[in-house]
Amino acid sequence: MAADPEPPAENGAPVEHRSDAPADATPTATGSEPSAKDGDRSQPSKKRGNAGRAERKYADNPRLATGGRTPTKLTAPRRETKESKKRQKQDDWREYKRRKTDSKGELIESDVKNPFSKEEIAAEERRPKRKVAVMIGYSGTGYKGMQVNGDEPTIERDLFRAFIDAKAISKANADDPRKSSLARCARTDKGVHAAGNVISLKLIIEDEDIVEKINSHLPEQIRVWGIQRTNNSFNCYQYCDSRWYEYLMPSYCLLPPHPGTFLGKKLAELTKEYGAEAEVGARMADVKDFWSDVEEKDVKPILAALDPETRAQVLERLHVSDEESKSDAEKEAPPSKEDPPTETKDAEASTDADTTSKPILTTHKPKHRELGPVDFALRDIKAAYVAAKRRYRIGTERLQRLQAALDKYVGTNNFHNYTVQKPFSDPSAKRHIKSFVVNTQPIIIGDTEWLSLKVHGQSFMMHQIRKMVGMVSLLVRCGTDLDRVTESYGNRKIAIPKAPGLGLLLERPVFENYNRRATDQLDKPEIDFSKYEEPLEAFKKKHIYTRIFDVEEKENTFHAFFGQIDQFKSNHFLWLTAGGLSVAEISKGEGKVQEEVDKELGDEDEDPEGGEG
């Protein structure tokens, strides 16, 4: 879930374009614009006397006119207009980069041509287009985000094709969504779901059953709930007041790191070093015996069945990262003499990117080994850990602590640490959160207890919500002072991991101000998802919730995520300890180290304009 610019205004009203003309470009006494011979106020005539000199002094040094304060260069509406122009410029540049040019820079005809011939286009009956808001829902599984991007599998790509097939878009406009003025309310990120989202564009909607026709050309995981007529100037992004998102996660995400992991050891070490045993102990009182009980009841029986040598090897490899464990195992294994050379992963990636390239073969033979008693014991112990986590049921104290952490987000704050490639000084890093609430009634799916977190905000940047969830989850599970949230709004750069995208979904956008104007002045229907509540809830359970629960059950996504954080051997997450930001700050000069952290967090090469969430 993204990098949208600042919203039009907190009340959602459309931005009025203001003149950027300088203050001295005022009409002359005759009503005409000042000419060169008229001069300017920095060179007043003698007749103007002291008044002219005073004006010139303030013009040359605006700080004098404001009592020494630097005047604000842009009012909020003008800044929003500037941000919108910047965003459009970035969109245009990405579109330009997708277009092919020859060696002379001449534009080559795009590979993506209109699927219809000139004869078919000419023969088609011309029908009127209307500006509409299309209310949609989708499961993001298997898609690379919301926004159309060439032939990449995106939600808008499939929607646009369905509009064409249902004759809601003419054949003449079938080659470019921009011809239909396509805009989206929220550009959700790769894999992110939406129970409700809105796109605006011009459609042919004469057929009464147009919604059914469009849905017949869509996969089941994408649905059109309804289509509403709007005024011609409507743009769903600009007119959206705010957005509701939901994040689902297992309650075991709030369990502390295993004391044998790197983070678990550092937490204990720095808690003692900074004399914080009492306060940290009080925050962790409800889960202080969790891991010792698991070791006693679940792990000891597995270890007791092993011979001393195998047991020693198991204990040595138990709490190392998967990469280290795999590397150690491969060192023990001699190369296979039977297997032929195989294609490298790079060759496979190259083949995917360019079907004309030939696969590159390795010049060495891969290492193989058979699983032994150590591997089977490690597998059994890790399975025991996962099962114990799934049996966990959260208590009232821990839920209250999570809510207290979420409350720290409410209001307008600088979220530069919660996205990618945005400095503290970037005005667009400031976002307004209206509410962030955890449901106090968890739900049980299979063996796992799930928590529902709902956030309501004006707009969100790329990864912002996932990093917000990542932050509060880590604070609660590590017994960290909740003021770390407030500290994260400051100028210091800290590494905040983004929680898995699996649990995030856009619930609905809100159009309060437009709806009021639509009914009072425009005689248009409201953009309201409540009339589709029944099919929307059924869709959410079948295609979103079920997918989330099933993937977690099969792949242990959240267990793997927090395991990765617990074993990340670097100081970058040590702000979770009693040492605070001072032991974990990322220096602006540590470019290579930052790249390493970004790669570990999956943020490398991210486009900050990519998508919300």
C-alpha positions in Angstrom: 0.0 0.0 0.0 0.8 4.8 -2.2 3.0 7.5 -2.7 0.1 9.9 -3.3 0.7 13.6 -2.9 -1.0 15.5 -0.1 -4.8 15.3 -0.3 -6.7 18.3 -1.8 -7.6 19.6 1.7 -8.7 18.0 4.9 -12.3 18.6 4.0 -11.7 17.1 0.6 -12.7 20.1 -1.4 -11.2 20.5 -4.9 -8.0 22.5 -5.0 -8.4 26.0 -6.5 -5.5 27.0 -8.7 -4.0 30.2 -7.5 -1.9 32.6 -9.5 1.8 32.4 -8.8 2.4 36.0 -10.1 4.7 38.0 -7.9 3.2 40.6 -5.6 4.7 43.5 -7.6 3.0 42.4 -10.9 0.0 44.5 -10.1 -1.9 46.6 -12.7 -0.8 50.2 -13.1 -3.2 53.1 -12.4 -4.5 52.8 -15.9 -5.4 49.2 -15.3 -2.8 47.7 -17.6 0.1 45.4 -16.6 3.3 47.2 -15.7 5.7 47.7 -18.6 9.5 48.0 -18.7 9.3 51.8 -18.8 7.0 51.8 -15.8 9.8 50.2 -13.8 9.3 48.1 -10.8 9.0 48.7 -7.1 12.6 48.0 -6.5 13.3 51.2 -8.4 10.7 53.7 -7.1 10.5 57.3 -8.4 11.7 60.1 -6.2 8.1 61.2 -5.7 7.4 58.1 -3.8 10.0 59.2 -1.2 10.3 57.3 2.1 7.3 55.0 1.3 9.1 53.8 -1.8 12.3 53.2 0.0 10.5 51.2 2.7 8.7 49.1 0.1 12.0 48.4 -1.6 13.6 47.4 1.8 10.9 44.9 2.5 11.0 43.6 -1.1 14.7 43.0 -0.9 14.5 41.3 2.5 11.1 39.7 3.2 12.2 38.6 6.7 12.0 42.3 7.8 8.4 42.4 6.9 7.6 39.4 9.1 9.5 40.4 12.2 12.6 38.2 11.3 10.5 35.1 10.5 11.0 33.5 7.1 7.7 33.9 5.2 5.9 30.8 4.1 6.6 30.4 0.4 3.5 28.3 -0.5 0.1 28.3 1.1 -1.4 24.8 1.7 -3.6 24.9 -1.5 -0.7 26.1 -3.6 1.6 23.3 -2.2 -1.1 20.8 -3.0 -1.4 22.0 -6.5 2.4 21.8 -6.8 2.4 18.3 -5.5 -0.3 17.3 -8.0 1.7 18.7 -10.9 4.8 16.9 -9.6 2.9 13.6 -9.5 1.5 14.1 -13.0 5.0 14.9 -14.2 6.3 11.7 -12.7 3.5 9.7 -14.3 4.2 11.3 -17.7 7.9 10.4 -17.3 7.2 6.8 -16.5 4.9 6.7 -19.5 7.6 8.2 -21.7 10.2 5.6 -20.5 7.8 2.9 -21.6 7.7 4.2 -25.1 10.4 2.9 -27.5 12.7 5.0 -29.6 15.2 4.2 -32.3 18.9 5.1 -32.3 18.1 8.7 -33.5 15.6 9.2 -30.7 12.6 8.9 -33.1 9.5 7.3 -31.6 8.8 3.8 -32.7 5.3 2.6 -33.0 4.2 0.9 -29.8 3.9 -2.8 -29.7 0.6 -2.4 -27.9 -1.7 -1.5 -30.8 -5.4 -1.1 -31.0 -6.8 -4.6 -31.1 -9.4 -3.5 -33.7 -8.8 -2.7 -37.3 -9.6 0.6 -38.9 -12.6 -0.9 -40.7 -14.0 -2.3 -37.4 -13.5 1.1 -35.7 -15.2 2.9 -38.6 -18.1 0.5 -38.6 -18.9 0.8 -34.9 -21.9 2.9 -33.9 -20.9 6.0 -32.0 -22.5 6.2 -28.6 -22.2 8.9 -25.9 -19.7 8.5 -23.1 -20.6 9.6 -19.5 -18.2 10.5 -16.7 -18.8 7.9 -14.0 -17.5 6.5 -10.7 -17.0 2.7 -10.8 -17.1 1.0 -7.4 -14.9 -2.2 -7.5 -13.5 -4.9 -5.2 -10.6 -7.3 -5.8 -8.2 -9.8 -4.4 -4.7 -8.6 -5.2 -3.2 -12.1 -5.1 -1.3 -12.7 -8.4 -1.4 -9.0 -9.4 1.4 -6.5 -9.5 -0.7 -3.7 -8.0 -3.7 -1.6 -9.1 -2.5 0.8 -11.7 -2.2 -0.2 -15.4 1.4 -0.7 -16.5 1.7 -2.0 -20.0 1.1 -5.8 -20.2 1.9 -6.4 -16.5 -0.8 -8.2 -14.6 -2.6 -5.4 -12.8 -6.2 -4.9 -11.7 -6.8 -2.0 -14.1 -5.5 -3.9 -17.1 -8.1 -6.6 -16.6 -10.8 -4.0 -15.8 -10.1 -2.0 -19.0 -10.2 -5.2 -21.1 -13.6 -6.1 -19.6 -14.9 -2.6 -20.3 -13.9 -3.0 -24.0 -15.5 -6.5 -24.2 -18.7 -5.2 -22.6 -18.8 -2.3 -25.1 -18.5 0.2 -22.3 -15.4 1.6 -24.1 -15.5 2.1 -27.8 -13.1 0.3 -30.2 -11.5 3.6 -31.1 -10.5 4.2 -27.5 -9.4 0.6 -26.8 -5.7 1.3 -27.2 -5.2 3.8 -24.4 -6.9 4.2 -21.0 -6.0 7.9 -21.0 -8.5 8.5 -23.8 -11.2 7.6 -21.3 -9.7 9.8 -18.6 -9.0 6.9 -16.3 -8.1 7.7 -12.7 -8.0 5.7 -9.5 -8.8 6.6 -5.9 -6.1 4.5 -4.3 -3.1 2.9 -6.1 -2.8 -0.3 -4.0 0.5 -2.0 -4.0 1.5 -5.5 -5.3 -0.7 -8.2 -3.6 -2.8 -5.8 -1.7 -6.6 -6.4 -1.7 -9.5 -4.0 -1.8 -13.1 -4.8 -0.7 -14.0 -1.3 -2.0 -12.1 1.0 -4.4 -13.2 3.6 -6.9 -12.0 4.5 -10.4 -13.4 7.3 -12.5 -13.5 7.5 -16.3 -15.8 8.0 -19.3 -17.9 5.0 -20.1 -20.8 4.1 -22.4 -23.5 3.1 -19.9 -26.7 3.0 -22.0 -27.2 -0.7 -21.4 -29.2 -1.3 -18.2 -27.3 -4.5 -17.4 -23.8 -3.0 -18.1 -22.5 -4.0 -14.6 -23.5 -7.6 -15.2 -21.9 -7.5 -18.7 -18.6 -6.2 -17.3 -18.5 -8.7 -14.5 -19.0 -11.5 -17.0 -15.7 -10.6 -18.6 -13.8 -10.4 -15.3 -12.2 -13.2 -13.2 -14.0 -14.0 -9.9 -11.4 -12.2 -7.8 -12.4 -8.8 -9.4 -15.9 -7.4 -9.1 -17.7 -4.3 -10.2 -20.2 -3.4 -7.4 -21.9 -0.4 -9.2 -21.5 2.5 -11.6 -22.6 6.0 -10.6 -23.0 9.1 -12.9 -20.9 12.1 -11.7 -20.3 15.6 -12.9 -17.9 15.9 -15.9 -15.1 17.3 -13.8 -15.1 14.5 -11.3 -11.8 12.9 -10.4 -12.0 10.1 -7.8 -8.5 10.8 -6.5 -8.9 14.5 -6.1 -12.4 14.3 -4.6 -11.7 11.5 -2.1 -11.7 12.8 1.5 -10.2 9.8 3.2 -9.6 6.0 3.1 -10.3 3.1 5.4 -7.8 0.2 5.4 -7.9 -3.1 7.4 -4.9 -5.1 8.4 -5.2 -8.7 9.6 -2.5 -10.5 11.5 -2.2 -13.5 13.9 -2.1 -12.5 17.6 1.1 -14.6 18.0 2.9 -11.7 16.1 2.9 -10.0 19.5 4.8 -12.8 21.3 8.4 -11.8 22.3 11.4 -13.0 20.3 12.8 -16.3 21.3 15.6 -15.6 23.9 18.0 -17.7 21.8 17.7 -15.4 18.7 20.0 -12.4 18.0 17.3 -9.9 18.8 16.2 -11.8 21.9 19.8 -11.8 23.3 20.3 -8.1 22.5 17.0 -7.1 24.2 18.2 -8.9 27.4 21.7 -7.6 27.2 20.8 -3.9 26.7 17.9 -4.0 29.2 20.4 -5.0 31.8 23.1 -2.5 30.6 20.6 0.4 30.8 19.0 -0.7 34.1 15.6 -1.1 32.6 14.7 -4.6 34.0 11.8 -3.4 36.1 9.9 -1.4 33.5 10.6 -3.9 30.7 9.6 -6.8 33.0 6.3 -5.1 33.8 5.5 -4.7 30.1 6.3 -8.4 29.4 4.7 -9.9 32.5 1.9 -11.6 30.7 4.2 -13.5 28.3 7.4 -13.9 30.4 6.9 -17.7 30.7 5.8 -18.5 27.2 9.1 -19.7 25.7 10.3 -21.5 28.8 7.0 -23.5 28.8 7.4 -24.3 25.1 11.0 -25.5 25.7 9.9 -27.7 28.6 6.8 -29.2 27.1 7.5 -29.4 23.4 11.2 -29.1 22.7 12.8 -31.2 25.5 11.1 -34.4 24.4 12.5 -34.0 20.9 16.0 -33.4 22.1 15.8 -36.2 24.7 15.2 -38.7 21.9 18.5 -37.8 20.1 22.0 -39.1 20.7 24.4 -36.7 22.4 26.3 -35.8 19.2 23.2 -35.1 17.2 21.7 -33.1 20.0 24.8 -30.9 20.1 24.6 -30.2 16.4 20.9 -29.5 16.6 21.4 -27.0 19.5 24.2 -25.3 17.5 22.1 -24.8 14.4 18.7 -24.2 16.1 18.7 -20.4 16.4 20.8 -19.4 13.4 19.2 -17.9 10.3 18.0 -20.1 7.5 20.7 -18.8 5.2 23.5 -19.6 7.7 22.0 -23.0 8.4 21.8 -23.8 4.7 25.3 -22.6 4.1 26.7 -24.7 6.9 24.9 -27.8 5.5 26.2 -27.2 2.0 29.8 -27.0 3.3 29.4 -30.4 4.7 28.1 -31.9 1.4 30.5 -32.9 -1.4 29.5 -32.0 -5.0 27.3 -34.5 -6.8 29.0 -36.4 -9.6 25.8 -37.6 -11.3 23.8 -34.5 -11.9 24.3 -32.6 -15.2 24.9 -28.8 -15.3 21.7 -26.8 -14.6 20.5 -23.4 -15.5 21.3 -20.7 -13.0 18.6 -18.5 -11.4 20.0 -15.6 -13.3 19.6 -17.5 -16.6 16.0 -18.3 -15.6 15.3 -14.6 -14.9 16.9 -13.6 -18.1 14.8 -16.1 -20.0 11.6 -14.7 -18.4 12.6 -11.2 -19.4 13.7 -11.9 -22.9 12.5 -15.1 -24.6 15.0 -14.8 -27.4 18.0 -15.1 -25.1 19.6 -18.5 -24.5 20.0 -20.0 -21.0 23.4 -19.8 -19.5 24.7 -23.0 -18.0 26.8 -23.3 -14.9 30.3 -24.5 -15.2 30.2 -26.3 -11.8 28.0 -29.0 -10.5 25.5 -28.2 -7.7 26.0 -29.6 -4.2 23.4 -32.1 -3.0 23.1 -34.0 0.2 20.6 -36.3 1.8 18.7 -35.1 4.9 20.0 -36.6 8.2 18.9 -36.9 11.8 19.9 -33.2 12.5 17.7 -31.9 9.7 14.7 -34.0 10.8 15.1 -32.9 14.4 15.4 -29.2 13.4 12.3 -29.6 11.3 10.4 -31.1 14.2 11.5 -28.4 16.7 10.5 -25.6 14.3 7.2 -27.2 13.7 6.7 -27.3 17.5 7.5 -23.6 17.7 4.9 -22.8 15.0 2.3 -25.0 16.7 2.9 -23.3 20.0 2.5 -19.9 18.5 -0.8 -20.8 16.9 -2.1 -22.0 20.2 -1.4 -18.6 21.8 -4.4 -16.5 22.8 -3.9 -12.8 23.5 -4.8 -11.3 26.8 -6.5 -8.0 27.7 -3.2 -6.3 28.8 -1.4 -7.0 25.5 -4.4 -5.8 23.5 -4.5 -2.6 25.5 -0.8 -2.0 24.9 -1.3 -2.5 21.2 -4.1 0.0 21.2 -2.0 2.5 23.1 0.7 2.2 20.5 -1.8 2.7 17.6 -3.1 5.8 19.3 0.3 7.4 18.9 -0.3 7.6 15.1 -3.5 9.8 15.4 -3.1 13.3 14.1 -0.8 14.9 11.5 2.8 13.6 11.7 5.9 13.3 9.6 5.9 9.7 8.3 9.2 9.9 6.3 10.5 6.8 8.2 7.4 4.8 7.1 8.0 4.9 3.3 10.8 4.8 0.9 13.0 7.5 -0.6 11.4 10.5 1.3 13.6 12.8 3.4 12.3 14.4 6.6 12.1 17.8 4.7 9.7 16.5 2.1 6.3 18.2 2.8 4.4 15.2 1.3 5.8 13.0 4.1 3.3 14.6 6.5 0.0 12.6 6.6 -3.1 12.9 8.7 -4.4 9.8 10.6 -8.0 10.1 11.8 -8.1 6.8 13.8 -6.3 3.5 14.2 -8.2 0.8 16.2 -7.7 -2.9 17.0 -10.9 -4.9 17.3 -11.0 -6.2 20.9 -12.8 -9.4 19.8 -10.2 -11.6 18.0 -11.4 -14.3 15.6 -10.3 -17.9 15.5 -9.6 -19.5 12.1 -8.4 -23.1 12.4 -5.8 -23.1 15.1 -4.9 -19.5 14.8 -6.2 -16.4 16.5 -6.4 -13.3 14.3 -6.5 -9.6 15.1 -8.2 -6.9 12.9 -6.7 -3.4 12.8 -8.5 -0.6 11.0 -6.9 2.7 10.1 -8.7 5.8 8.7 -6.6 8.4 7.1 -6.6 11.1 4.4 -4.1 9.3 2.2 -1.2 7.0 2.6 2.3 6.6 1.1 3.9 3.4 -0.3 4.4 0.8 2.5 3.2 3.3 5.1 0.5 1.2 6.7 2.6 -2.0 6.6 5.5 -0.1 8.3 3.1 1.3 10.9 1.9 -2.2 11.7 5.4 -3.4 11.7 6.4 -0.7 14.2 3.7 -1.3 16.7 3.9 -5.1 16.5 7.6 -4.9 17.3 7.1 -2.4 20.1 4.6 -4.6 21.9 6.4 -7.9 21.4 9.8 -6.4 22.6 8.4 -4.5 25.6 9.7 -1.2 24.1 8.8 2.2 25.3 5.8 3.4 23.1 7.4 6.8 22.7 9.5 5.3 20.0 6.6 6.1 17.7 6.8 9.8 18.5 10.6 9.7 18.1 10.2 8.1 14.7 8.6 11.4 13.4 11.8 13.2 14.0 14.8 13.9 11.6 16.6 10.7 12.6 16.5 7.9 10.0 15.6 4.5 11.4 14.9 1.1 9.8 11.3 0.1 10.2 10.4 -3.3 8.6 7.1 -3.5 6.7 4.7 -6.1 7.8 3.7 -8.7 5.2 1.4 -7.4 2.4 -0.7 -10.5 2.8 -2.8 -9.0 5.7 -3.6 -5.6 4.1 -6.8 -4.6 2.3 -8.4 -1.3 1.3 -11.9 -1.4 2.9 -13.3 1.7 1.2 -12.6 5.3 0.2 -14.8 8.1 1.6 -16.4 10.9 -0.4 -18.3 13.0 2.2 -17.9 16.4 0.6 -18.6 15.3 -2.9 -21.6 13.3 -1.8 -23.0 16.4 0.0 -22.5 18.5 -3.2 -23.8 15.7 -5.4 -27.2 15.6 -3.7 -27.5 19.3 -2.8 -26.3 20.9 -6.1 -25.6 18.4 -8.8 -28.6 16.2 -8.6 -26.3 13.1 -8.8 -26.3 9.9 -6.7 -23.9 9.5 -3.8 -20.8 7.3 -4.1 -21.7 4.9 -1.3 -20.7 1.3 -0.8 -23.4 0.6 1.9 -26.0 -0.4 -0.8 -23.6 -3.3 -1.8 -22.9 -4.4 1.7 -24.2 -8.0 1.3 -22.4 -9.0 -1.8 -19.3 -7.1 -0.7 -19.1 -8.9 2.6 -19.6 -12.3 0.9 -16.8 -11.4 -1.6 -14.5 -10.3 1.2 -14.9 -13.6 3.1 -14.5 -15.8 0.0 -11.8 -14.1 -2.0 -9.9 -12.0 0.5 -10.1 -13.4 4.1 -10.0 -17.0 3.0 -6.9 -16.3 0.8 -5.2 -14.6 3.7 -5.9 -17.4 6.1 -5.0 -20.2 3.7 -1.7 -18.6 2.6 -0.7 -18.1 6.3 -1.7 -21.7 7.1 0.4 -23.1 4.3 3.4 -20.8 4.2 3.7 -19.5 7.8 4.2 -16.0 6.4 4.1 -14.0 9.6 6.2 -16.6 11.5 8.9 -16.3 8.8 8.7 -12.5 8.8 9.3 -12.1 12.5 11.9 -14.9 12.4 13.8 -12.8 9.8 13.7 -9.7 12.0 14.8 -11.7 15.1 17.9 -13.1 13.3 18.9 -9.9 11.5 22.4 -9.5 12.8 22.8 -5.7 12.7 22.3 -2.7 15.0 19.5 -1.3 12.8 16.6 -2.8 14.8 18.2 -2.2 18.2 16.0 0.9 18.6 13.7 -1.7 20.1 16.0 -2.2 23.0 16.4 0.0 26.1 19.3 1.7 24.3 16.8 3.5 22.0 17.6 5.3 18.8 21.2 6.1 20.0 22.3 2.5 19.4 20.4 2.0 16.1 20.6 5.3 14.2 21.4 5.0 10.4 24.0 7.5 9.4 23.2 9.4 6.2 26.7 8.5 5.0 26.2 4.8 5.3 24.9 4.3 1.8 26.1 0.7 1.5 24.7 -0.2 4.9 21.3 1.3 4.0 21.2 -0.6 0.8 21.8 -3.8 2.8 19.0 -3.0 5.1 16.7 -2.1 2.2 17.5 -5.4 0.5 16.8 -7.3 3.7 13.4 -5.5 4.1 12.5 -5.8 0.4 12.7 -2.1 -0.2 15.5 -2.0 -2.7 14.7 -0.3 -6.1 11.2 0.6 -4.8 9.4 3.4 -6.6 8.1 5.8 -4.0 5.2 6.6 -6.3 4.3 2.9 -6.6 1.1 2.3 -4.6 -0.6 2.9 -1.3 -0.2 0.8 1.8 
